[in-house]
Every structure is written in structure tokens, then in C-alpha cells.
């Protein structure tokens, strides 16, 4: 049986994804997809007194209507002076290429029962989103995402939001809030998730998004360490590639 407490931190791949709507503007969607979006958001339209076009700015969070433009990954390495963290991103305008590189990474380095993925709200968002987009792009699922038929304790997924919940599943607690109240230093000082689509489509600034994604990976790693009793990794030991 797997445990949320991992003894060998080098076996964990920490990740965060950045997503955008498949089309920037509602008007650019084909009529059938507009109809599907209208159906999917019908309840929220009434609850928020908004129409489908107004709500489309949130389409990037749904795997059926969005796509991945960046996957940030971080791995912890053990060296003589303690833990070090190496963070990089797989990013670009072609989602299939991003997914293929990510799957290649998992298949090569994270393919056994003692390997894990870790994200903040990863179980509800990042992990299933990546898996769904792999299916859409006909990219074979790697072992850590191919979880159909597995029992919950057989799935190699860690989630810092679940760790913080202590069994309470009533609400979402943001990464920014948790790092703030727990005194975890993070350089999250630029854009937020709500800005990603605009920065990508309107500003054409993917580099800014990748920098933001790497910061989220660092924050997730530090939060996991804090929640599981490990010391934080000093900034001098964090390498962003």
C-alpha cells in the first residue's frame, strides 16, 4: 500500500501545468463546440447570471475545450550538502510535442511502482488533464497516468492540497494561500493563472508563462516538504533550467 509520506524524494516528479482555451475568443469556436460549451456551462450561466460567451474565458481549465502549453517539472536530488531541486519546463505551441516529451520523460525515469507524481490539486486537475489531452492527441499513456482499474492506494499520485485537507474535501485551498500562511518563501510575484490565456494569445509571451510555471513547481515542492516534515530546500540549492 502506498503512503503520502515518501521516503526517497528522488522518486517523485513534481509538476504543474499551464493551459489555455483551444481558441482565444468565443467567436473563433466552431458552432458545434459553441453549443457543447453552452450545454456544459448551463448551470453556471444561471448561477452567475452570465452567458456562455462570457464564461468562455475559463475554457482553458476544461480538457475538452483547452490545451496544454507548458508542463513544469521538478526533481529533488541528494547531494553532499543536502537536497537540491532542479526545475525545467516542457513548453511550446504544439501540444502533442509537449505531451510526447513529457511521456518520454516518465517512461524513461519514472516507470516503476516506487515512483510518484506530485502536484497541488494534481489529482483533480493536472494529472487527469494531462491524461485526457494524451488521449485526444493519441499519445500512449505512461504508467503513472494509466490508472484505470487501479484501487486508490495503488495510484502513484501525491497532492499537496489533499495533504492539507486532512480528510476535509469541502473546498479548494490555493497554492498561493498555503505558501503564505505557512511562511514558505515563493517568488510568485508576476502573473496569476487567470492571466495565462491573455499573456499567451494577446501578448505572445510564452517565456513569461514558463517562468510563472517554474515558480509554481518550486512552491509545490516546498509545500510538500513543509507538510511532510522535511526541511525546505535553500534558494541556493534550486536550479531553474
FILO-876155 format. One line per field, with one value per residue: residue number from 1; residue in one letter; x, y, z of N, C-alpha, C, O in turn. Coordinates in pm, whole numbers, plus 50000, padded with zeros to 5 digits. Example, Ala and Ser with C-alpha at 12.3 -4.5 7.8 and 13.67 -1.06 7.14 Angstrom:
2
nr: 1, 2 .
rest: A, S .
n_c1: 51319, 51285 .
n_c2: 49431, 49775 .
n_c3: 50780, 50708 .
ca_c1: 51230, 51367 .
ca_c2: 49550, 49894 .
ca_c3: 50780, 50714 .
c_c1: 51320, 51290 .
c_c2: 49670, 50003 .
c_c3: 50780, 50787 .
o_c1: 51424, 51341 .
o_c2: 49668, 50114 .
o_c3: 50846, 50804 .
END
This chain:
241
nr: 1, 2, 3, 4, 5, 6, 7, 8, 9, 10, 11, 12, 13, 14, 15, 16, 17, 18, 19, 20, 21, 22, 23, 24, 25, 26, 27, 28, 29, 30, 31, 32, 33, 34, 35, 36, 37, 38, 39, 40, 41, 42, 43, 44, 45, 46, 47, 48, 49, 50, 51, 52, 53, 54, 55, 56, 57, 58, 59, 60, 61, 62, 63, 64, 65, 66, 67, 68, 69, 70, 71, 72, 73, 74, 75, 76, 77, 78, 79, 80, 81, 82, 83, 84, 85, 86, 87, 88, 89, 90, 91, 92, 93, 94, 95, 96, 97, 98, 99, 100, 101, 102, 103, 104, 105, 106, 107, 108, 109, 110, 111, 112, 113, 114, 115, 116, 117, 118, 119, 120, 121, 122, 123, 124, 125, 126, 127, 128, 129, 130, 131, 132, 133, 134, 135, 136, 137, 138, 139, 140, 141, 142, 143, 144, 145, 146, 147, 148, 149, 150, 151, 152, 153, 154, 155, 156, 157, 158, 159, 160, 161, 162, 163, 164, 165, 166, 167, 168, 169, 170, 171, 172, 173, 174, 175, 176, 177, 178, 179, 180, 181, 182, 183, 184, 185, 186, 187, 188, 189, 190, 191, 192, 193, 194, 195, 196, 197, 198, 199, 200, 201, 202, 203, 204, 205, 206, 207, 208, 209, 210, 211, 212, 213, 214, 215, 216, 217, 218, 219, 220, 221, 222, 223, 224, 225, 226, 227, 228, 229, 230, 231, 232, 233, 234, 235, 236, 237, 238, 239, 240, 241 .
rest: X, X, X, X, X, X, X, X, X, X, X, X, X, X, X, X, X, X, X, X, X, X, X, X, X, X, X, X, X, X, X, X, X, X, X, X, X, X, X, X, X, X, X, X, X, X, X, X, X, X, X, X, X, X, X, X, X, X, X, X, X, X, X, X, X, X, X, X, X, X, X, X, X, X, X, X, X, X, X, X, X, X, X, X, X, X, X, X, X, X, X, X, X, X, X, X, X, X, X, X, X, X, X, X, X, X, X, X, X, X, X, X, X, X, X, X, X, X, X, X, X, X, X, X, X, X, X, X, X, X, X, X, X, X, X, X, X, X, X, X, X, X, X, X, X, X, X, X, X, X, X, X, X, X, X, X, X, X, X, X, X, X, X, X, X, X, X, X, X, X, X, X, X, X, X, X, X, X, X, X, X, X, X, X, X, X, X, X, X, X, X, X, X, X, X, X, X, X, X, X, X, X, X, X, X, X, X, X, X, X, X, X, X, X, X, X, X, X, X, X, X, X, X, X, X, X, X, X, X, X, X, X, X, X, X, X, X, X, X, X, X .
n_c1: 50084, 50054, 50187, 50128, 50355, 50668, 50964, 51198, 51278, 51378, 51239, 51013, 50831, 50767, 50513, 50352, 50098, 50027, 49751, 49543, 49250, 49136, 49076, 49119, 48912, 48559, 48408, 48566, 48533, 48402, 48058, 47943, 48107, 48064, 47801, 47830, 47984, 47802, 47609, 47758, 47812, 47571, 47440, 47610, 47592, 47336, 47363, 47556, 47463, 47550, 47639, 47715, 47926, 48052, 48149, 48338, 48601, 48709, 48755, 48993, 49045, 48917, 48959, 48838, 48798, 49026, 49388, 49724, 50001, 50233, 50431, 50557, 50828, 50984, 51260, 51398, 51725, 51976, 52254, 52587, 52561, 52297, 51948, 51885, 51714, 51598, 51455, 51254, 51096, 50863, 50753, 50564, 50408, 50284, 50089, 50091, 50362, 50467, 50339, 50437, 50709, 50692, 50577, 50779, 50980, 50864, 50840, 51105, 51230, 51052, 50896, 50823, 50682, 50759, 50769, 50644, 50399, 50358, 50152, 49987, 49660, 49667, 49545, 49284, 49307, 49570, 49683, 49464, 49400, 49629, 49629, 49386, 49433, 49640, 49503, 49333, 49525, 49626, 49845, 50022, 49941, 50152, 50281, 50229, 50008, 49819, 49574, 49340, 49117, 49277, 49309, 49250, 49472, 49672, 49752, 49998, 49999, 50054, 49931, 49944, 49735, 49547, 49694, 49693, 49423, 49351, 49153, 48924, 48718, 48582, 48644, 48849, 49189, 49418, 49747, 49900, 49786, 49839, 50123, 50173, 50053, 50193, 50445, 50625, 50873, 50816, 50867, 50641, 50542, 50437, 50238, 49907, 49714, 49482, 49568, 49701, 49598, 49558, 49822, 49944, 49799, 49736, 49960, 50163, 50369, 50523, 50747, 50723, 50513, 50624, 50816, 50652, 50528, 50743, 50795, 50566, 50608, 50834, 50718, 50528, 50691, 50826, 50607, 50515, 50734, 50724, 50475, 50517, 50718, 50984, 51289, 51290, 51412, 51703, 51727, 51962, 52013, 51842, 51787, 51695, 51620 .
n_c2: 49881, 50221, 50526, 50865, 50976, 50988, 50811, 50824, 51098, 51144, 50989, 51113, 51303, 51631, 51850, 52098, 52241, 52460, 52593, 52682, 52821, 52639, 52792, 53141, 53333, 53334, 53368, 53247, 52977, 52679, 52636, 52399, 52335, 52563, 52516, 52284, 52390, 52574, 52397, 52258, 52452, 52543, 52538, 52700, 52937, 53026, 53044, 53240, 53445, 53491, 53463, 53200, 53284, 53479, 53323, 53178, 53253, 53096, 52854, 52720, 52558, 52324, 52009, 51929, 52157, 52304, 52338, 52222, 52426, 52436, 52234, 52221, 52078, 51926, 51791, 51634, 51616, 51435, 51558, 51622, 51839, 51837, 51841, 51916, 52102, 52068, 52237, 52255, 52330, 52193, 52310, 52498, 52572, 52358, 52116, 51833, 51770, 51862, 51686, 51438, 51461, 51482, 51234, 51066, 51134, 51037, 50762, 50692, 50757, 50740, 50496, 50281, 50096, 50236, 50502, 50841, 51097, 51441, 51712, 52032, 52020, 51829, 51577, 51636, 51810, 51859, 51595, 51431, 51605, 51610, 51338, 51317, 51492, 51358, 51135, 51265, 51355, 51121, 51007, 50758, 50654, 50701, 50487, 50600, 50756, 50594, 50475, 50335, 50107, 50064, 50041, 50299, 50321, 50216, 50394, 50611, 50889, 51201, 51473, 51797, 51958, 51775, 51670, 51890, 51904, 51711, 51515, 51667, 51760, 51975, 52223, 52429, 52507, 52748, 52735, 52965, 53081, 52885, 52870, 53124, 53142, 52948, 53039, 52997, 53086, 53220, 53306, 53410, 53649, 53777, 53716, 53561, 53255, 53330, 53510, 53379, 53295, 53541, 53646, 53458, 53450, 53722, 53878, 53722, 53592, 53350, 53284, 53428, 53293, 53038, 53096, 53165, 52917, 52755, 52872, 52796, 52522, 52510, 52620, 52421, 52200, 52290, 52324, 52059, 51947, 52092, 52009, 51744, 51725, 51760, 51954, 52278, 52344, 52526, 52842, 52872, 52617, 52560, 52507, 52651, 52561 .
n_c3: 50000, 49916, 50055, 50160, 50257, 50139, 50132, 49981, 49824, 49574, 49404, 49325, 49091, 49062, 48950, 48741, 48542, 48265, 48104, 47824, 47660, 47373, 47152, 47140, 47146, 47195, 46962, 46772, 46797, 46651, 46546, 46656, 46874, 47024, 47094, 47250, 47460, 47565, 47663, 47855, 48043, 48135, 48389, 48546, 48408, 48476, 48755, 48787, 48641, 48376, 48029, 47787, 47623, 47780, 47988, 47859, 47888, 48083, 47970, 47938, 48159, 48125, 47991, 47756, 47614, 47617, 47601, 47660, 47721, 47857, 48066, 48375, 48548, 48828, 49002, 49287, 49407, 49579, 49737, 49864, 50040, 50118, 50009, 49668, 49417, 49091, 48829, 48539, 48221, 47989, 47697, 47452, 47133, 47024, 47129, 47121, 47087, 47332, 47509, 47420, 47480, 47756, 47826, 47734, 47916, 48156, 48096, 48073, 48317, 48532, 48593, 48753, 49035, 49261, 49202, 49177, 49105, 49181, 49262, 49312, 49387, 49201, 49162, 49098, 48888, 48729, 48674, 48562, 48351, 48188, 48114, 47973, 47760, 47640, 47541, 47356, 47177, 47082, 47218, 47375, 47706, 47987, 48250, 48507, 48465, 48359, 48500, 48509, 48654, 48876, 49233, 49480, 49655, 49505, 49321, 49203, 49293, 49438, 49632, 49727, 49811, 49901, 50113, 50285, 50341, 50530, 50524, 50488, 50235, 50133, 50016, 49798, 49836, 49768, 49618, 49650, 49880, 50077, 50081, 50172, 50434, 50563, 50572, 50363, 50148, 49831, 49489, 49357, 49194, 48976, 48714, 48736, 48733, 48602, 48416, 48215, 47960, 47828, 47830, 47671, 47421, 47352, 47429, 47337, 47482, 47577, 47724, 47961, 48077, 48114, 48305, 48520, 48558, 48639, 48887, 49025, 49040, 49208, 49441, 49496, 49552, 49784, 49954, 49976, 50112, 50351, 50454, 50503, 50685, 50615, 50582, 50421, 50090, 50040, 49871, 49730, 49651, 49448, 49116, 48821, 48504 .
ca_c1: 50000, 50131, 50165, 50156, 50490, 50764, 51095, 51302, 51223, 51425, 51144, 50894, 50837, 50674, 50475, 50245, 50070, 49959, 49659, 49470, 49142, 49184, 49064, 49123, 48784, 48436, 48365, 48650, 48490, 48304, 47925, 47914, 48177, 47991, 47683, 47876, 48023, 47678, 47548, 47841, 47815, 47435, 47410, 47689, 47538, 47225, 47408, 47638, 47397, 47641, 47610, 47823, 48040, 48121, 48217, 48439, 48737, 48754, 48754, 49122, 49054, 48848, 49041, 48765, 48794, 49154, 49508, 49841, 50110, 50355, 50437, 50675, 50865, 51094, 51305, 51489, 51847, 52051, 52397, 52657, 52515, 52152, 51864, 51885, 51597, 51619, 51324, 51255, 50964, 50837, 50656, 50561, 50277, 50231, 50059, 50133, 50506, 50485, 50295, 50529, 50832, 50661, 50560, 50914, 51046, 50809, 50873, 51248, 51282, 50950, 50815, 50810, 50585, 50805, 50773, 50526, 50377, 50305, 50111, 49889, 49532, 49703, 49451, 49161, 49330, 49687, 49702, 49362, 49405, 49735, 49586, 49282, 49491, 49714, 49405, 49292, 49638, 49669, 49974, 50001, 49954, 50260, 50237, 50179, 49879, 49729, 49530, 49210, 49108, 49358, 49250, 49307, 49604, 49769, 49781, 50117, 49976, 50057, 49863, 49964, 49607, 49491, 49767, 49646, 49282, 49334, 49025, 48816, 48718, 48474, 48680, 48980, 49282, 49516, 49890, 49949, 49741, 49909, 50262, 50174, 50023, 50293, 50574, 50714, 50909, 50798, 50883, 50522, 50523, 50407, 50103, 49833, 49655, 49379, 49633, 49781, 49544, 49586, 49965, 49980, 49737, 49741, 50097, 50257, 50484, 50529, 50856, 50669, 50430, 50710, 50876, 50546, 50507, 50855, 50775, 50463, 50670, 50915, 50626, 50469, 50794, 50848, 50487, 50516, 50835, 50672, 50363, 50561, 50819, 51121, 51332, 51279, 51535, 51751, 51721, 52091, 52014, 51738, 51837, 51590, 51681 .
ca_c2: 50000, 50344, 50625, 51002, 51007, 50919, 50806, 50863, 51211, 51143, 50907, 51194, 51410, 51738, 51913, 52196, 52266, 52582, 52562, 52794, 52776, 52595, 52915, 53253, 53402, 53257, 53378, 53162, 52838, 52638, 52637, 52280, 52349, 52664, 52450, 52196, 52475, 52626, 52288, 52223, 52561, 52593, 52564, 52814, 53057, 53072, 53077, 53361, 53544, 53516, 53376, 53107, 53359, 53543, 53219, 53108, 53287, 52990, 52727, 52652, 52463, 52202, 51940, 51917, 52286, 52372, 52263, 52246, 52497, 52424, 52143, 52242, 51959, 51944, 51669, 51656, 51536, 51433, 51588, 51623, 51946, 51830, 51828, 52017, 52094, 52109, 52266, 52295, 52326, 52144, 52410, 52528, 52596, 52232, 52036, 51694, 51765, 51875, 51561, 51329, 51479, 51451, 51089, 51008, 51154, 50942, 50624, 50669, 50778, 50726, 50390, 50166, 50111, 50326, 50638, 50920, 51232, 51527, 51845, 52095, 51987, 51746, 51467, 51686, 51892, 51838, 51457, 51392, 51691, 51557, 51209, 51339, 51551, 51250, 51059, 51348, 51364, 50982, 50981, 50650, 50695, 50639, 50405, 50678, 50817, 50488, 50428, 50269, 49978, 50057, 50086, 50430, 50311, 50168, 50503, 50683, 51033, 51280, 51600, 51881, 52008, 51666, 51663, 51998, 51888, 51622, 51447, 51762, 51778, 52069, 52343, 52441, 52600, 52778, 52722, 53094, 53099, 52793, 52910, 53247, 53122, 52857, 53105, 52941, 53192, 53188, 53424, 53423, 53793, 53832, 53687, 53454, 53165, 53399, 53592, 53297, 53298, 53673, 53659, 53369, 53486, 53865, 53929, 53630, 53588, 53218, 53282, 53477, 53185, 52930, 53141, 53152, 52775, 52705, 52920, 52712, 52393, 52533, 52637, 52291, 52118, 52341, 52296, 51917, 51925, 52151, 51930, 51609, 51730, 51777, 52095, 52339, 52349, 52665, 52901, 52848, 52479, 52547, 52540, 52659, 52542 .
ca_c3: 50000, 49907, 50159, 50118, 50303, 50054, 50199, 49885, 49750, 49436, 49328, 49299, 48991, 49094, 48824, 48730, 48401, 48225, 47996, 47763, 47572, 47241, 47073, 47235, 47152, 47176, 46823, 46689, 46810, 46551, 46607, 46736, 47001, 47098, 47151, 47358, 47573, 47622, 47739, 47969, 48142, 48152, 48530, 48592, 48346, 48558, 48890, 48785, 48555, 48265, 47916, 47752, 47568, 47892, 48067, 47780, 47932, 48172, 47897, 47947, 48270, 48085, 47892, 47630, 47545, 47633, 47564, 47744, 47655, 47938, 48180, 48457, 48623, 48923, 49069, 49401, 49403, 49704, 49723, 49991, 50130, 50134, 49891, 49565, 49330, 48952, 48771, 48399, 48159, 47854, 47656, 47310, 47073, 46973, 47248, 47106, 47111, 47477, 47572, 47384, 47558, 47895, 47837, 47719, 48045, 48254, 48058, 48089, 48451, 48637, 48533, 48842, 49143, 49367, 49151, 49208, 49057, 49287, 49222, 49400, 49323, 49087, 49141, 49039, 48769, 48643, 48627, 48463, 48234, 48101, 48061, 47873, 47641, 47574, 47464, 47242, 47083, 47054, 47280, 47472, 47845, 48065, 48362, 48620, 48430, 48313, 48632, 48500, 48721, 48997, 49358, 49516, 49719, 49407, 49228, 49249, 49283, 49561, 49612, 49844, 49861, 49981, 50239, 50370, 50374, 50645, 50510, 50458, 50091, 50101, 49942, 49734, 49901, 49663, 49647, 49698, 50017, 50168, 50098, 50250, 50576, 50619, 50573, 50262, 50052, 49689, 49404, 49274, 49204, 48845, 48668, 48800, 48636, 48524, 48313, 48123, 47823, 47770, 47806, 47560, 47294, 47321, 47444, 47269, 47572, 47638, 47822, 48088, 48132, 48161, 48431, 48620, 48582, 48719, 49024, 49086, 49072, 49329, 49553, 49526, 49618, 49921, 50031, 50009, 50216, 50475, 50504, 50539, 50789, 50566, 50574, 50290, 50011, 50032, 49737, 49663, 49601, 49348, 48983, 48720, 48371 .
c_c1: 50088, 50094, 50195, 50296, 50590, 50901, 51206, 51245, 51270, 51332, 51020, 50922, 50727, 50639, 50364, 50222, 50005, 49877, 49591, 49351, 49198, 49176, 49054, 48985, 48668, 48395, 48445, 48615, 48394, 48167, 47894, 47983, 48113, 47869, 47723, 47915, 47899, 47611, 47627, 47833, 47675, 47403, 47484, 47641, 47425, 47270, 47483, 47580, 47490, 47602, 47732, 47946, 48120, 48203, 48331, 48581, 48795, 48769, 48884, 49133, 48983, 48924, 48971, 48771, 48927, 49269, 49624, 49947, 50241, 50334, 50568, 50703, 50984, 51132, 51406, 51607, 51917, 52199, 52458, 52608, 52363, 52079, 51883, 51762, 51632, 51482, 51340, 51113, 50970, 50726, 50664, 50420, 50211, 50212, 50109, 50282, 50536, 50453, 50389, 50658, 50809, 50647, 50695, 50991, 50996, 50850, 51019, 51292, 51182, 50850, 50798, 50714, 50630, 50825, 50639, 50520, 50320, 50271, 50018, 49754, 49556, 49604, 49323, 49185, 49445, 49693, 49592, 49364, 49510, 49690, 49481, 49339, 49581, 49619, 49362, 49399, 49694, 49812, 49953, 50027, 50073, 50201, 50171, 50048, 49776, 49674, 49394, 49214, 49191, 49278, 49317, 49447, 49711, 49815, 49896, 50104, 49976, 49998, 49877, 49833, 49536, 49563, 49719, 49503, 49259, 49196, 48908, 48821, 48616, 48518, 48822, 49064, 49398, 49659, 49944, 49910, 49820, 50055, 50271, 50155, 50125, 50434, 50675, 50747, 50890, 50811, 50764, 50477, 50485, 50262, 50037, 49776, 49552, 49439, 49693, 49729, 49575, 49734, 50008, 49928, 49757, 49884, 50201, 50386, 50487, 50639, 50808, 50585, 50517, 50779, 50776, 50525, 50619, 50842, 50671, 50520, 50753, 50825, 50564, 50567, 50811, 50726, 50482, 50616, 50785, 50564, 50404, 50681, 50962, 51160, 51316, 51414, 51581, 51749, 51848, 52098, 51906, 51790, 51718, 51654, 51585 .
c_c2: 50125, 50440, 50763, 51046, 50925, 50925, 50855, 50973, 51213, 51061, 50985, 51295, 51510, 51811, 52015, 52221, 52402, 52551, 52689, 52738, 52738, 52707, 53031, 53316, 53307, 53255, 53288, 53015, 52802, 52624, 52516, 52288, 52459, 52602, 52359, 52278, 52532, 52519, 52259, 52328, 52614, 52626, 52689, 52945, 53114, 53118, 53209, 53472, 53589, 53424, 53291, 53179, 53426, 53442, 53154, 53142, 53182, 52856, 52650, 52550, 52333, 52135, 51925, 52045, 52362, 52288, 52307, 52320, 52485, 52321, 52171, 52119, 51990, 51812, 51706, 51561, 51545, 51455, 51601, 51726, 51952, 51819, 51947, 51995, 52146, 52121, 52307, 52289, 52260, 52233, 52431, 52549, 52468, 52135, 51893, 51677, 51773, 51743, 51446, 51340, 51445, 51300, 51018, 51019, 51054, 50799, 50591, 50670, 50751, 50619, 50267, 50197, 50206, 50469, 50707, 51046, 51313, 51664, 51903, 52092, 51901, 51636, 51512, 51760, 51842, 51696, 51414, 51477, 51640, 51427, 51228, 51398, 51451, 51167, 51137, 51350, 51228, 50956, 50872, 50695, 50627, 50568, 50488, 50750, 50714, 50414, 50358, 50132, 49965, 50100, 50216, 50421, 50255, 50278, 50588, 50833, 51095, 51416, 51684, 51940, 51901, 51651, 51770, 51976, 51805, 51555, 51537, 51795, 51883, 52186, 52334, 52542, 52624, 52758, 52851, 53117, 53011, 52833, 53036, 53219, 53029, 52916, 53049, 53050, 53144, 53315, 53444, 53569, 53856, 53801, 53582, 53363, 53231, 53481, 53511, 53306, 53431, 53688, 53573, 53421, 53632, 53920, 53844, 53614, 53455, 53210, 53328, 53370, 53072, 52968, 53128, 53006, 52716, 52749, 52836, 52575, 52405, 52543, 52504, 52200, 52162, 52313, 52149, 51888, 51976, 52064, 51791, 51609, 51739, 51925, 52148, 52339, 52494, 52715, 52875, 52708, 52454, 52595, 52538, 52661, 52593 .
c_c3: 50000, 50019, 50104, 50160, 50224, 50121, 50107, 49795, 49605, 49346, 49286, 49188, 49025, 48964, 48841, 48582, 48383, 48101, 47946, 47687, 47435, 47140, 47171, 47254, 47125, 47029, 46730, 46699, 46698, 46620, 46694, 46872, 47086, 47167, 47267, 47482, 47644, 47709, 47867, 48080, 48174, 48297, 48579, 48529, 48430, 48695, 48893, 48697, 48442, 48150, 47882, 47700, 47680, 47971, 47990, 47821, 48026, 48101, 47910, 48059, 48240, 47972, 47758, 47547, 47552, 47581, 47653, 47662, 47733, 48048, 48253, 48541, 48714, 48986, 49177, 49387, 49538, 49676, 49861, 50090, 50139, 50003, 49797, 49477, 49192, 48886, 48626, 48346, 48023, 47800, 47505, 47262, 47025, 47091, 47235, 47134, 47261, 47545, 47542, 47462, 47705, 47915, 47822, 47850, 48148, 48221, 48083, 48234, 48564, 48596, 48623, 48956, 49252, 49318, 49172, 49123, 49173, 49229, 49326, 49329, 49200, 49059, 49073, 48908, 48683, 48587, 48530, 48337, 48136, 48036, 47951, 47744, 47567, 47488, 47341, 47134, 47044, 47100, 47385, 47615, 47911, 48187, 48472, 48590, 48385, 48435, 48627, 48567, 48847, 49119, 49402, 49574, 49626, 49311, 49284, 49234, 49422, 49533, 49738, 49897, 49943, 50114, 50336, 50418, 50500, 50644, 50478, 50309, 50045, 50014, 49886, 49811, 49805, 49713, 49705, 49844, 50113, 50188, 50184, 50399, 50643, 50616, 50475, 50160, 49909, 49608, 49312, 49276, 49070, 48810, 48756, 48692, 48547, 48410, 48199, 47980, 47756, 47736, 47688, 47427, 47257, 47326, 47374, 47350, 47648, 47743, 47959, 48157, 48185, 48292, 48545, 48658, 48668, 48865, 49097, 49124, 49200, 49451, 49594, 49598, 49763, 50009, 50070, 50122, 50351, 50537, 50549, 50633, 50743, 50571, 50433, 50221, 50001, 49887, 49661, 49603, 49497, 49214, 48887, 48583, 48265 .
o_c1: 50185, 49983, 50278, 50350, 50596, 50948, 51300, 51172, 51207, 51347, 50932, 51024, 50609, 50725, 50292, 50318, 49938, 49926, 49583, 49350, 49295, 49260, 48987, 48947, 48678, 48352, 48399, 48661, 48313, 48162, 47826, 47924, 48110, 47838, 47655, 47883, 47894, 47562, 47569, 47847, 47662, 47345, 47425, 47650, 47418, 47222, 47476, 47640, 47507, 47538, 47839, 48059, 48243, 48314, 48413, 48673, 48916, 48793, 48885, 49220, 48987, 48950, 49038, 48752, 48939, 49248, 49621, 49979, 50347, 50232, 50676, 50611, 51071, 51045, 51488, 51591, 51916, 52260, 52389, 52613, 52306, 52138, 51896, 51712, 51689, 51403, 51429, 51021, 51070, 50615, 50759, 50325, 50093, 50309, 50163, 50323, 50622, 50529, 50418, 50712, 50895, 50701, 50721, 51060, 51076, 50891, 51054, 51380, 51222, 50734, 50762, 50670, 50547, 50890, 50535, 50622, 50243, 50350, 49974, 49737, 49476, 49580, 49261, 49094, 49422, 49708, 49625, 49333, 49485, 49709, 49488, 49300, 49596, 49652, 49355, 49368, 49798, 49890, 49874, 50124, 50094, 50084, 50067, 49983, 49658, 49721, 49340, 49302, 49178, 49189, 49432, 49531, 49828, 49906, 49891, 50188, 49907, 50012, 49827, 49823, 49472, 49500, 49706, 49466, 49160, 49131, 48801, 48918, 48570, 48435, 48901, 49016, 49468, 49687, 50025, 49990, 49863, 50105, 50367, 50232, 50141, 50531, 50795, 50657, 50943, 50769, 50781, 50388, 50499, 50171, 50102, 49789, 49536, 49367, 49731, 49808, 49614, 49769, 50098, 50004, 49792, 49925, 50314, 50496, 50459, 50626, 50849, 50587, 50488, 50797, 50812, 50507, 50593, 50874, 50685, 50484, 50745, 50854, 50548, 50530, 50811, 50742, 50448, 50585, 50803, 50559, 50332, 50739, 51054, 51073, 51325, 51518, 51503, 51767, 51844, 52179, 51880, 51832, 51649, 51732, 51615 .
o_c2: 50133, 50435, 50778, 51142, 50803, 51031, 50921, 50944, 51278, 51063, 50931, 51364, 51479, 51830, 52017, 52223, 52453, 52491, 52789, 52620, 52798, 52717, 53019, 53349, 53214, 53152, 53255, 52935, 52884, 52601, 52529, 52252, 52448, 52633, 52358, 52240, 52539, 52550, 52237, 52295, 52720, 52731, 52773, 53051, 53235, 53219, 53282, 53578, 53708, 53321, 53308, 53140, 53429, 53471, 53084, 53066, 53177, 52754, 52528, 52464, 52240, 52198, 51910, 52042, 52472, 52181, 52414, 52281, 52521, 52321, 52148, 52061, 52070, 51731, 51797, 51442, 51650, 51380, 51592, 51704, 52058, 51791, 52061, 51883, 52254, 52027, 52386, 52248, 52270, 52231, 52388, 52545, 52469, 52081, 51838, 51579, 51700, 51695, 51364, 51239, 51386, 51245, 50920, 50925, 50993, 50725, 50477, 50594, 50740, 50649, 50160, 50311, 50253, 50549, 50643, 51095, 51261, 51723, 51834, 52153, 51900, 51603, 51436, 51772, 51789, 51677, 51365, 51428, 51629, 51407, 51162, 51359, 51460, 51134, 51080, 51346, 51220, 50891, 50891, 50766, 50507, 50587, 50448, 50799, 50746, 50306, 50324, 50051, 49866, 50185, 50241, 50506, 50248, 50258, 50632, 50897, 51048, 51469, 51646, 51968, 51932, 51624, 51745, 52024, 51825, 51541, 51487, 51853, 51879, 52244, 52246, 52650, 52530, 52763, 52848, 53166, 53057, 52831, 53053, 53267, 53032, 52850, 53052, 53101, 53040, 53422, 53491, 53607, 53977, 53857, 53520, 53392, 53194, 53518, 53567, 53323, 53434, 53736, 53611, 53435, 53663, 53998, 53888, 53621, 53449, 53136, 53273, 53357, 53016, 52883, 53084, 52973, 52637, 52673, 52808, 52518, 52320, 52482, 52477, 52131, 52079, 52282, 52116, 51814, 51910, 52047, 51727, 51503, 51726, 52012, 52072, 52335, 52578, 52638, 52857, 52683, 52339, 52710, 52437, 52750, 52586 .
o_c3: 50076, 50072, 50014, 50105, 50239, 50160, 50152, 49700, 49522, 49224, 49220, 49191, 49018, 48878, 48942, 48504, 48472, 48006, 48017, 47653, 47388, 47051, 47274, 47366, 47045, 46977, 46621, 46617, 46656, 46741, 46795, 46973, 47209, 47282, 47370, 47595, 47766, 47818, 47973, 48198, 48235, 48325, 48647, 48591, 48454, 48746, 48992, 48682, 48417, 48171, 47940, 47730, 47674, 48015, 48049, 47791, 48046, 48166, 47896, 48055, 48320, 47869, 47655, 47425, 47498, 47523, 47712, 47549, 47682, 48116, 48199, 48599, 48680, 49020, 49161, 49359, 49602, 49600, 49962, 50210, 50166, 49898, 49840, 49464, 49178, 48887, 48593, 48416, 47951, 47853, 47440, 47340, 46988, 47144, 47331, 47197, 47312, 47628, 47629, 47507, 47770, 48011, 47893, 47890, 48219, 48310, 48112, 48273, 48680, 48568, 48574, 48972, 49331, 49386, 49182, 49075, 49253, 49157, 49418, 49224, 49107, 48942, 48998, 48825, 48575, 48466, 48422, 48229, 48016, 47916, 47847, 47634, 47445, 47374, 47232, 47015, 46980, 47031, 47477, 47642, 47892, 48221, 48524, 48682, 48373, 48469, 48733, 48540, 48919, 49110, 49364, 49545, 49663, 49231, 49399, 49170, 49512, 49423, 49844, 50016, 50043, 50217, 50456, 50525, 50570, 50747, 50443, 50263, 49931, 49945, 49921, 49846, 49767, 49833, 49798, 49923, 50218, 50301, 50260, 50481, 50765, 50654, 50499, 50094, 49871, 49653, 49199, 49351, 49053, 48871, 48841, 48573, 48431, 48317, 48096, 47887, 47639, 47629, 47613, 47330, 47143, 47240, 47353, 47296, 47767, 47840, 48062, 48279, 48291, 48379, 48655, 48775, 48759, 48956, 49216, 49227, 49288, 49554, 49713, 49693, 49854, 50127, 50184, 50215, 50453, 50659, 50626, 50658, 50825, 50565, 50336, 50286, 49955, 49793, 49539, 49514, 49462, 49200, 48874, 48550, 48146 .
END
